[in-house]
Amino acid sequence: MGANRVREDDESKDDVLPNLFKYVPTSVAEADNHKLGTRRWIWIGLFAAEIWFGFYWILSQPLRLNQVFRHTFRDRLLLTRYEEKLPRVDVFVCTANPVIEPPAMVINTVLSVMAYDYPPEKLSVYLSDDGGSDLTFYALLEASHFCKYWIPFCKKFQVEPRSPVAYFSTTSSNSKHNSSSFNSEEWSAMKILYEKMENRIETATKLGKVPDEMRARHKGFSEWDSVSSPRDHQTILQILIDSRTPDAVDMEEISKLPTLVYMAREKRPQHHHNFKAGAMNSLIRVSSKISNGSIILNVDCDMYSNNSVSVRDALCFFMDEEKGHEIAYVQFPQNFDNISKNDLYGGSLRVIAEDFPGQDGNGGPLYIGSGCLHRRETLLGKENSKASKRGQWETNDILSKLVLTESIAELEDSVKDLANCIYEENTQWGNEMGLKYGCPVEDVLTGLTIQCRGWKSVYLNPERQGFLGVAPNTLGDTLVQHKRWSEGDFQIFLSKYNPFLYGHKKISLGLQMGYCVYCLWAPNSLPTLYYLVIPPLCLLKGIPLFPKITSPWFLPFAYLIISTYTYSLAEFLFFGGTLQGWWNEQRIWMFKRTTSYLFAIIDSISKLLGLSKSAFVITSKVAEEDVSERYEKEIMEFGTSSPIFTTIIATLALINLFSLVGGLKRVFIDMKLETTEQPLLIQVVQCGFVVLINLPVYQGLFRKDKGRIPPFVSLKSVTLAISICILLSSLY
């Protein structure tokens, strides 16, 4: 239809040409045929993009049609299972770099899980330090002393949250507490005690050196005498608190303390350490000889516990007498406590809150690497069977009673070999046992294989959030994080673990489709890029691609646009978002699709062809003061972004700006048609929408602060945008 209209316009122009040209039409006809052929390919591209978006929409529908929202009844659990029959729980906290994951932040997470409302003699906390830093060990040693005061304080006054820094930053001595016995003097004394510990840790971190008196006080620091670098050292394992010993009590000598263990697994340059998956697998083996908890909770070092009864909530599902034997893991959502008012970078991961109830209704949510409680045997490769229905919790204390005869030093030495580099050689670790290796999203892949062995999972999002972490507060960190996620998910789709192939007849079709929603994040970059480049350039050239407003064919386009964005906005507001937050999410999704997802495709294909290897990039958990101030004011941070990411974003924004200016001139100045008869109007609206959503980018080109787009990137983007407009316009 668009071709016929353009043909008629061309013919009308021919009427005003001199007669000389009317009698030699061959070259004109050839030019018209060339234009029609070019436009035909443009329409084919648009049609292919719409087919892809339609297919992706179909994949997402099972997540909307069968949603499950769960609630627990902890009191009923205590009626059927007495305290002494609760299973042992091992908590794994993972850190990898003391610079971007400060030790003070790490020990706040450790203290929050040590203070769980759970029998302390059945709770063990393990810190895996893949950075092999004596500063992190020093911080944990300080925490092992402070917890003797902090844990009884939390339980006495029913403190929430139980991360000291989070608690003291949100409460005051005059705040209301759940306990009527609250004493402001005790509150102040505890805050002073914490601040002194925090100052000692931060001072040591800034100096890069552990105080000599502390180094001389604990034998564990001698382990670093033979450490040559964070990537070349022996296994370092220290049991700082052993709950089975008489001295593992709080300062009031009333309550026991949980077991606390520090581990830095062996690393050698010639051995691949398999990133976080390797650390988790080492923890699984080491903990099996120390505490052997039947339940394993793993949290990232920045994801502190915000709810002291999270473990008991999860046990309501594991210990359910009807269906508990089917549950492999209970996944809590990832929530963050540093999100700006309108979620500038889309860091709230609201998509998880929207999708996971639907996954739960189709067999269970993904395992997303943090805030997840696992049944230990599922991580060891066991398949689900009815034989595991009874008696699964009664044998978990046997091993811990046997090893009680060993001293702490003997126990430490006996389990170090389990964290050595060569232990996994010629074994099934990383394949059939433990977390999977060879994928940037080892958590998602591991969860998929567990579900394909007959297990189910549960998504639990209680009224009080279970865990709170630190979201990226710069554009660069956000894009890098999503590049890793989308690359790993796409690699799963291209591998033998493709959900449709590997999950065939093992998990439901709805769950297979749910996995593919994430596995196919990356390919969304191609049709998105097409829409952001081709229609604007056609607008600049005056080539109509869509029907006029007065055409009946305009109605499907109008319906699709209005319904899509109305539903998206309504869903966003339903889950607690704001109008400005929704607008920010539209922007960040466009940025991710045109940068993170694009490079995820490129790197995945390179890895498939053997041209590159997987990498694990850790996003920073700290920010400079000026960066934090701009984030709080919701000013987008471009200065720390990858130049290539920023160049792509700025170039696309400028292409649409140039096209909009040229299109408006063509529509409202050069052409004589009424507005409703303009065939370019939809392209003007689309281009205008993209320009509006990119306003922070245009501001970043002219800002003077450190968060602006660097001048060399601005110059490069302007040059590229102008070159592309001239080059592609000349082809039509």
RAMOFEN-V958236 format. One record per pair of residues at least 12 apart in sequence whose ideal C-beta (glycine too) atoms are under 8 Angstrom apart, sorted by the first residue. I is the first residue (numbers start at 1). GAP is how many residues later the second one is. Records with the same first field share a line. If there is no record, write none. Layout:
# RAMOFEN-V958236
I: GAP + GAP
This chain:
# RAMOFEN-V958236
1: 546 + 550 + 552
2: 37 + 41 + 542 + 543 + 544 + 545 + 677
3: 33 + 36 + 37
5: 539 + 674
6: 29 + 30 + 33 + 537 + 538
7: 25 + 29
10: 22
14: 14
35: 697
38: 693 + 694
39: 504 + 506 + 693
42: 492 + 496 + 501 + 503
43: 502
45: 485 + 489
46: 484 + 485 + 488 + 489 + 499
48: 479
49: 477 + 478 + 481 + 482
50: 477
52: 471 + 472 + 474 + 475
53: 474
56: 461 + 464 + 468
58: 455
59: 454 + 455 + 457 + 458 + 461
60: 295 + 453 + 457
61: 452
62: 296 + 300 + 447 + 448 + 449 + 451 + 452
63: 291 + 292 + 295 + 296 + 299 + 447 + 450 + 451 + 454
64: 294
65: 293
66: 292 + 295 + 296 + 444
67: 290 + 291 + 293 + 294
68: 289 + 292 + 293 + 391
69: 288 + 392
70: 247 + 290 + 388 + 389 + 390 + 391
71: 391
72: 240 + 241 + 244 + 245 + 388 + 390
73: 243
74: 235 + 238 + 239 + 242
76: 240
77: 235 + 238 + 239 + 242
80: 239 + 241
81: 238
83: 36
85: 308 + 309
86: 32 + 33 + 36 + 229 + 307
87: 35 + 206 + 207 + 208 + 228 + 231 + 232 + 306 + 309
88: 34 + 35 + 36 + 203 + 204 + 205 + 206 + 207 + 308 + 309 + 312
89: 29 + 33 + 34 + 35 + 204 + 205 + 206 + 207 + 208 + 222 + 284
90: 34 + 35 + 36 + 197 + 201 + 202 + 203 + 205 + 206 + 207 + 286
91: 22 + 32 + 33 + 34 + 35 + 205 + 206 + 207 + 208
92: 34 + 36 + 188 + 191 + 195 + 204 + 205 + 206 + 207
93: 13 + 16 + 17 + 20 + 32 + 33 + 34 + 35 + 205 + 206 + 207 + 208
94: 34 + 36 + 182 + 185 + 186 + 189 + 204 + 205 + 206 + 207
95: 32 + 33 + 34 + 35 + 36 + 41 + 206
96: 33 + 34 + 35 + 180 + 183 + 522
97: 33 + 34 + 521
98: 33 + 35 + 37 + 38 + 107
100: 518 + 519 + 520 + 521 + 522
101: 30 + 200 + 201 + 517 + 520
102: 100 + 103 + 519 + 520
103: 30 + 32 + 33 + 35 + 36 + 37 + 98 + 102
104: 35 + 61 + 94 + 97 + 98 + 101
105: 60 + 196 + 197 + 365 + 516 + 517
106: 21 + 30 + 33 + 34 + 195
107: 32 + 33 + 35 + 36 + 94
108: 55 + 56 + 57 + 58 + 196
109: 54 + 190 + 191 + 192 + 193 + 194 + 195 + 196
110: 15 + 17 + 30 + 33 + 150
111: 32 + 35 + 36 + 39 + 51 + 52 + 53
112: 49 + 50 + 51 + 54 + 192 + 193 + 194
113: 12 + 184 + 186 + 191 + 192
114: 33 + 37 + 143 + 144 + 146
115: 32 + 35 + 36 + 39 + 40 + 44 + 47 + 190 + 193
116: 46 + 189 + 192 + 193 + 194 + 195
117: 38 + 191 + 192 + 194 + 195
118: 193 + 194
120: 31 + 123 + 135 + 136 + 137 + 138
121: 122 + 123 + 135 + 137
122: 171
123: 120 + 135 + 136
124: 119 + 134 + 135 + 136 + 137 + 163 + 166 + 167 + 169
125: 133 + 134 + 135 + 136
126: 135 + 137 + 157 + 160 + 161
127: 13 + 133 + 134 + 135 + 136
128: 135 + 136 + 137 + 151 + 152 + 154 + 155
129: 133 + 134 + 135
130: 134 + 135 + 137 + 143 + 145 + 146 + 149
131: 99 + 133
132: 95 + 98 + 99 + 101 + 104 + 132 + 135
133: 97 + 131
134: 76 + 87 + 90 + 93
135: 69 + 70 + 73 + 75
136: 126
137: 83 + 84 + 99 + 101 + 125 + 127
138: 63 + 66 + 72 + 73 + 76 + 83
139: 62 + 65 + 66
140: 100 + 120 + 122
141: 73 + 77 + 79 + 99
142: 55 + 58 + 59
143: 54 + 117
144: 96 + 97 + 116
145: 52
146: 47 + 48 + 51
147: 94 + 103 + 110 + 113
148: 101 + 102 + 103 + 109
149: 41 + 44 + 101 + 102
150: 12 + 14 + 40 + 44
151: 99 + 104 + 106
152: 98 + 99 + 100 + 102 + 103
153: 33 + 37
154: 154
155: 100
156: 23 + 25
157: 20 + 21 + 22 + 24 + 25 + 29 + 30
158: 19 + 20 + 21
159: 18 + 149
160: 18 + 146 + 147 + 148 + 304
161: 143 + 144 + 145 + 146 + 147 + 307
162: 143 + 146
163: 141 + 142 + 143
164: 30
165: 29 + 33
166: 138 + 140 + 171 + 302
168: 23 + 26
171: 16
173: 14 + 15
220: 16 + 18 + 20 + 42
223: 13 + 15
224: 12
230: 37
231: 36 + 37 + 38
232: 35 + 36 + 37
233: 31 + 33 + 34
234: 32 + 182
235: 28 + 29 + 30 + 31 + 181 + 182 + 184 + 185
236: 26 + 27 + 28
237: 24 + 25 + 26 + 27 + 49 + 175 + 178 + 179 + 182
238: 23 + 24 + 174
239: 20 + 21 + 22 + 51 + 169 + 172 + 173
240: 20 + 21 + 22
241: 16 + 17 + 18 + 19
242: 17 + 166
243: 13 + 14 + 15 + 16
244: 15 + 156 + 160
245: 163
259: 31 + 32
261: 25 + 26 + 29
263: 19 + 20 + 23 + 156
265: 13 + 14 + 17 + 154 + 155
266: 153 + 154 + 155
267: 154
268: 153
271: 150 + 151
273: 148
274: 156 + 163 + 164
275: 167 + 341
276: 93 + 159 + 166 + 340
277: 153 + 157 + 158 + 159 + 160 + 165 + 169
278: 152 + 159
280: 18 + 154 + 155
281: 143 + 148 + 149 + 152 + 153 + 154
282: 136 + 137
284: 12 + 92 + 95 + 96 + 150
285: 130 + 133 + 134 + 138
286: 129 + 132 + 133
288: 88 + 111
289: 110 + 114 + 122 + 125 + 126 + 129
290: 110 + 113 + 121 + 125
291: 109
292: 84 + 104 + 107 + 108
293: 83 + 103
294: 81 + 82 + 83 + 98 + 99 + 102
295: 16 + 19 + 20 + 23 + 78 + 79 + 80 + 81
296: 77 + 78 + 79 + 80 + 83
297: 14 + 17 + 75 + 76 + 77
298: 71 + 72 + 74 + 76
299: 71 + 72 + 168
300: 69 + 70 + 169
301: 320
302: 167 + 168 + 319
303: 31 + 67 + 68 + 164 + 165 + 166
304: 163 + 164 + 165
305: 161 + 162
306: 29 + 31 + 158 + 159 + 160 + 161 + 162
307: 155 + 157 + 158 + 159 + 160
310: 22 + 152 + 156 + 157
311: 62
313: 17 + 147 + 149 + 153
314: 16 + 59 + 146
317: 13 + 141 + 143
318: 12 + 55 + 57
319: 74
323: 133
325: 59 + 61 + 63 + 64 + 65 + 67
326: 58 + 129 + 130
327: 48 + 128 + 129 + 130 + 131
328: 36 + 46 + 47 + 50 + 56 + 122 + 123 + 127 + 128 + 129
329: 38 + 43 + 44 + 45 + 46 + 49 + 118 + 121 + 126 + 128 + 129
330: 42 + 43 + 127 + 128 + 129 + 130
331: 25 + 34 + 35 + 36 + 37 + 40 + 41 + 126 + 127 + 128 + 129
332: 39 + 40 + 128 + 129 + 133 + 134 + 135
333: 16 + 19 + 20 + 23 + 38 + 126 + 128 + 132 + 133
334: 15 + 18 + 34 + 36 + 37 + 133 + 135
335: 13 + 130 + 131 + 132 + 133 + 134
336: 12 + 13 + 132 + 133 + 134 + 135
337: 131 + 132 + 133
338: 132 + 133 + 135
339: 132
340: 133 + 291 + 292 + 294
341: 237 + 293
342: 236 + 238 + 239 + 242 + 292
343: 234 + 235 + 238 + 241 + 242
344: 240 + 287 + 290 + 292
345: 126 + 127 + 128 + 129 + 130 + 133 + 239 + 243
346: 132 + 238 + 239 + 242 + 243
347: 124 + 125 + 126 + 131
348: 123 + 229
350: 222 + 225 + 227 + 235
352: 16
353: 108 + 222
354: 217 + 221
355: 159 + 162
356: 103 + 105
357: 102 + 104
358: 152 + 156
359: 100 + 152 + 155
360: 97 + 98 + 99
361: 149
362: 146 + 148 + 149 + 152
363: 88 + 93 + 94 + 144 + 145 + 147 + 148
364: 87 + 91 + 92 + 93 + 94 + 95 + 147
365: 82 + 92 + 93 + 94
366: 77 + 78 + 81 + 82 + 149 + 152
367: 76 + 77 + 79 + 80 + 83 + 90
368: 75 + 76 + 79
369: 72 + 73 + 74 + 75
370: 97 + 99
371: 95 + 96
372: 71
375: 80
377: 15
378: 72 + 75 + 77
379: 54 + 55 + 56 + 67 + 71
380: 53 + 54
381: 47 + 51 + 52 + 53 + 72
382: 71
383: 70 + 71
384: 69 + 70 + 71
385: 69
436: 13
438: 176
439: 49 + 52 + 53 + 56 + 175
440: 44 + 45 + 47 + 48 + 51 + 174 + 175 + 176
441: 43 + 44 + 47 + 48 + 51
442: 46
444: 44 + 45 + 48 + 71 + 74
445: 43 + 47 + 52
448: 44 + 49 + 51 + 54 + 55 + 67
449: 48 + 53
451: 52 + 55 + 56 + 60
452: 50 + 51 + 54 + 55
453: 53
454: 52
470: 151
472: 147 + 148
473: 150 + 154 + 155 + 158 + 164
474: 149 + 153 + 157 + 163 + 166 + 167
475: 116 + 161 + 162 + 163 + 165 + 166 + 170 + 171
476: 161 + 162 + 164 + 165 + 166 + 169
477: 142 + 143 + 163
478: 110 + 114
479: 112 + 113 + 116 + 117 + 162 + 163 + 166
480: 116 + 137 + 139 + 162
481: 136 + 138
482: 39 + 110 + 114 + 115
483: 112 + 113 + 114 + 116 + 117 + 120 + 134
484: 132 + 133
485: 33 + 36
486: 35 + 36 + 106 + 110 + 111 + 114
487: 35 + 112 + 113 + 116 + 117
488: 126
489: 29 + 30 + 31 + 32 + 33
490: 29 + 30 + 31 + 32 + 33 + 110 + 111 + 114
491: 113 + 116 + 117 + 123
492: 23 + 27
493: 23 + 26 + 27
494: 110 + 114
498: 21
499: 12 + 13 + 14 + 16 + 17 + 20
500: 12 + 16
503: 12
521: 76 + 79
522: 75 + 76 + 78 + 79 + 82
523: 74 + 78
524: 69 + 73
525: 68 + 69 + 72 + 73 + 75 + 76
526: 72 + 75
528: 62 + 65 + 66
529: 64 + 65 + 69 + 123
531: 155
532: 58 + 62 + 120 + 123 + 124 + 158
533: 119 + 122 + 191 + 195
535: 148 + 151 + 152
536: 119 + 120 + 123 + 124 + 127 + 147 + 150 + 151 + 154
537: 118 + 122 + 187 + 188 + 191 + 192
538: 145 + 194
539: 120 + 121 + 123 + 124 + 127 + 141 + 144 + 145 + 148
540: 118 + 119 + 122 + 123 + 185 + 189
541: 188 + 191
542: 124 + 138
543: 189
544: 135 + 136 + 139
545: 137 + 138
546: 133 + 136 + 137
547: 132 + 135
548: 128 + 129 + 130 + 131 + 133
549: 127 + 128 + 129 + 132
550: 126 + 127
554: 128
557: 125
568: 14 + 18
569: 13
572: 13
583: 110
584: 50
586: 107
587: 106 + 107 + 109
590: 100 + 103
591: 58
594: 54 + 55 + 58
595: 49 + 50 + 53 + 54
596: 49
598: 50
626: 79 + 80 + 81
627: 13 + 80
630: 75 + 77
635: 61 + 70 + 72
636: 60 + 61 + 63 + 64 + 71
637: 70
638: 59 + 62 + 69 + 70 + 71 + 72
639: 66 + 67 + 68 + 69 + 70 + 71
640: 67
643: 67 + 69 + 70
646: 63 + 64 + 67 + 71
647: 66 + 69 + 70 + 73
649: 45 + 48
650: 47 + 50 + 51 + 59 + 63 + 64 + 67 + 71
651: 66 + 69 + 70 + 73
652: 38 + 42
653: 37 + 38 + 41 + 44 + 45
654: 63 + 64 + 67
655: 66 + 69 + 70
656: 31 + 34 + 35 + 38
657: 34 + 37 + 41
658: 63 + 64 + 67
659: 28 + 66
660: 24 + 27 + 28 + 31
663: 17 + 20 + 21 + 24
664: 20
666: 14
667: 13 + 14 + 17
697: 12
701: 13 + 16
